[in-house]
Amino acid sequence: MKKVLVTGGAGYIGSHVVKSLGKKGYELLTIDNLSTGHKEAVLYGDLVVADLSNKEKIKELIKDYKPDAVIHFAASIEVAESVQKPLKYYRNNTANTLNLLEVLNDLGIENFIFSSTAAVYGNPEQIPIKETADINPINPYGQSKAFVEKILKDLSQANKNFRYISLRYFNVAGADPEGQIGQSYKNPTHLITRALKTAKGEFEKLYIFGTDYPTPDGTCIRDYIHVNDLADAHVIALESLLSGRDSDVFNCGYGHGYSVKEVVETAKKVTGVDFPVEEAPRRPGDPAVLVADSSKLRKELNWKPKFDDLEFIIKTAWNWELNKRF
């Protein structure tokens, strides 16, 4: 079976992809610095604790392992923090990815899947958003990922053997339906996770940031995709690259969104807890609406999502919150 290197595979999304690939029989090596990931989340293959800033160590590991493909998750992901600490994001998300790409280029490793984001679009002119929409990020997090997409495009044009797929995630949520893994950040910023932790009593109240957006109820609308459906998108993207597909970009979302208030009401329904909610001013860097046009992923890679149901997404996340293993 093919060998796959996964950076950031001990994190939330990476660990679900590692599990999906492991169940299919891929040989796996995860590199993670465990700054936000957990070694217990890596259910298949080996884990090496290392940081992509250490280029020589990364080169040594990859040279020994000789992967057929690399899936790159390792990144900082908090929009609000990126506005406050832009250099951290350009260092970790852009410069460290450049380190990795230089190593892969030197070693002749040619198949690369990049964990990108809908944040590269900024405030889109049309909803749902197509992959052809302008790249115009409004926060350093989105910009740090957009820089990498540009680097990948230029590298693939310069080196005809190098091929990549960039997956632009919308709002990833939920947890492994089997309950083995889920989101486990020290300081979660994701709405669903914060709502559930508030229901558990870990937070005093849930804040809704901004109620004056140009949306039906005044709160932001997001396209929430279950993490297992996103993991499936990675598996089929990987298999298409290994079969010789050319470089490409795909949106990963369901094509419809829910407002913050709708998510809060569903979380209250699932948990049975009427937890306290307080309206607060907008956060910097939040677009009003982000909804994917995912028709390209469905048509070209035959992606068939299984969990397009907000209540199910929240139920799996709630089950994880109540029965966490790490």
N, C-alpha and C positions, 0 to 999 in steps of 0.2 A: 504493500500500500504506500501511497505517497507520504512524504514527510512535510509537515507544516510547522513553521515557527510562528508563534503568536506572542506579540509584545502586548503587555497589559492584560494578559489572560487571566490574572487573578482578580480583575475588577468585575464590575456588574455585568456589562454586556459581553466582555471577553470571556468570562467564565461560562456563560450560556453557550457561546459559540464553541468553546473547547469541549463542552459536554456533547453538543450536537455532532461535532467532528469525531469525537472519541467513540460515540455510539455507532458511527459509520465505519470505524476501523482505521482511521487515519493515525499515523505515528505523529506524536505531538511533543513539542518543546515550548514551554512558556517562559518568557523573560519578563520579570516584573520587579519593580523596586519596592513593592508593598507599601507605598506611601498612602494609598487609599484602597489597595486590594488586600486579599486575605488568602494565605496559602491553602486554607481549608476549602476554598472555592474551586481549586484546580482539581477536577475529578478524574482527569485522564492525562497520561503522559507525564513528563518530568517538568519540574519548576526550577529555574535558576534565578536567584535574587541578584539583580544587576540593574544598572541605570544606563539609559541610552546616552547620557553625557560622557560615559567612559567608553570612548570609541574603540580603544585597543582591546578592552575586555569583550566588547560586543563582536568585534571582528574575529577574535579567537574562538568564541562560542559558535558563531555562524560557520566559520571555516571548518570546524570539527563536525558540526551537525549536518551540513550540506542539505538544507531544505529545498524542496521543489517549489515552495511558495511561502510567502510571508504575509500574515494578516496583522496590520498595525493599528492597535487601539491606544497604546500608552499616551495619555494626554491629560492636561488639566481641563476641566469642563464647566466651571461655574461662571456664567455670564457676568454677574454682578462683581465677583472677585476680579475678573479680567479687566473691568473698567478701573478698578482701584489699583491693580497690580499688573499693568500691561507687560512689563518686562518679563515677569514670571511666565506668562503665556507665550510670548515670542521665543523665549529660551526653551521651554519644555516642549511646546507643540511644534514650533517651526525649526529651530536650530537642532534639537535632538532628532527630529525626523530627517533632517539633512545629513546628520551623522550616519543614521541607519541606511539611507539611500546611497551614500558614498561607499559604505561597506558592501552593500549588495551589488553595486555597480562594479566595484573592484573584483568581487568574487564571481561575477557572472551569473547572479541569481535574478531571474527574469520575470517572475510572477508576483504581483504585489496587490494586496487589497487594502484600501485606505478607509479608515473610519472618519468620515467627514460629517458635515452637519448642515441642517437647513439654515443655520445662522449665517452661512455665506451669502444668502440672498438679501439680508437686511430687511428693509420694508418693501416687499414685492409690489409691483404694479398690478399684477393679476393673480387672482386666487381661483382655483388651485394653481400651485406653482409648478411650471414645467422645468425640466433640466436646462432648457435653453434660455431661461430668465437671466437677467443681468446679475452678475456677481457684484454685490455692493454692500458688504457687511457694515453694521452700525456699532459693533463692539469688538474689542481686541480678540476675544475668543473666536468669533467668526472670521476675523481677518487672519488670525494665526493659521486657521485651517485653509482659508482661501489661498494664502501664500504657498502652502504645500501642494494644493491642487495645481497651481501654476507650475511649480517645480516638476511635478509628475508629468504634466503635459509636455514641457520642454525636454525632459529627460527621455520620454518615449519617442519624441521626434528625432533626438540626437542619436539614440541607441535603438535601432529598429527591433532588437530582440527583447527589449524591456516592455512589458505590457502590464497595465494596471486597471483596476476597477475602483472607482471612488464611490462609496455609498453615503449619500447625504441623509442622515437620520433626521426624522422629525422627533416628537417627544416619546422617548422610550419609557415603558412602564410595565408593571406587573412583575411576576416572578415565575420561576420554574414550576409548572403545575404539579410536579412530583414532590415539590417542597425541599429539594436538596440545596438549592442555591437561590439567592435573591439579592436585593440591593442592601448594602450594609456600609453606608458612609457614616463617618463620625458626625459630619455636619450636613445632612441632606438638604438640598435646595429644591428638589423635585416636588411639585405640588402634591401628587398623590401620596408620596412617602410622608411628607410633612402632615398632611391631613390625617393619615392613619396613626402617626405617632402622637398627634394631638388627641385622637380618639382613645389611644392607650393611656393618655395622661402624661406622656413624656414632655410635651410642650403645653404651656398654659392656655394658649389660644393659637388659632391659625390666622395669619394675616393674608388679606387679599390686596395685592399691590396694584392699585389703579382701578377705578370704577367709572372712568370717564372716557374710555376708548370708544371709537366709532363702531361698536358692535351692538347687537340687539339688547344685551343686558349691561353693557358698559365695561365688561371684563374681557381680558384677552382670550382668544380662541386658539386652541392648539389641536394638532392631529396626533392622537395618542396611539402608538403602535406597541403591541405586546412583544416583550423581549424575545420570546420563542419564535415568533414570526420573523423578527429581525435576524435571529440566528439562522433561520432557514434561508433567508436572503443571502447571507454570507456563504453558506454551503453551496448554493447554486451558482453564486458568482465565482467562487473558487473553482468549481467543476467546469464552468464555462471557460475560465482562463486556462486551466490545465488542458482543455480540449482545443486550445488555439484561438480563442476569441480575441479580437482586437481590444485595445484600451477603450474604456467607456465610463460613463457616469450615470448613476441611477438614484432616484429619490426613493426613500423607504418610509412609507406612511400608508394610511388607508384611504386617503382622498376625501375625508370629511373630518370636522373638528367639533370639539366641545369647549364651552366657555368655562372659565374658572368656577363660576357659580354652579354650573351643571355638574362639574366634577365634585365639588364640595357636597352637593345634595346627594349624589350617588354614593359618595364615601359614607355619608351619614346613614344612608339606607343599608349599605352592606354591613357596616359595623354595628348598627343599632344604637349608635351613640350620637346624641345631639351636642356635639362639641362646640365650644365657643369660637366665633369667627369675628374678626375685626377688620374693617376697611382701612387701608393705609394708602399713602401717595404712591404714584407710579415708581417703579425702579428704572434706573437708566439702562438703556440698551434693549428694552423689550418691545418688539413689533406688536401691533394690534392683533394680526391674524397670520398664522402660519399653517397652511394646509397643503399637503402634497398632491401633485398629479403623479400617481404611481403607475400609470397605464403602461409606461415603457418597461418597467420591471416585470409587470404581469405578462405583457405580450412577448417581449424578447427573451426573457429567462424563464417564462412559464411559472412565475411565483404565484402560489395560491395560499393566501393567508388563512389561518385556521381560527384565530382568536379575536376577530374584529367585533368586540363586544365590551363596552366600557365596564359594565358590571362584572364580567368575568375577569377582566384585567385587574380591577380593584380587588376582587375576591382572592385572586392568587397572591397579590401583594399583601393582603391582610392575613392570609394563611401563613405567609412567610414571617410577617411581623410577630405573629403570635407564637410561632414555633421555630424561631431562628436557631441555626446551628453554630453561627459565629457572628 
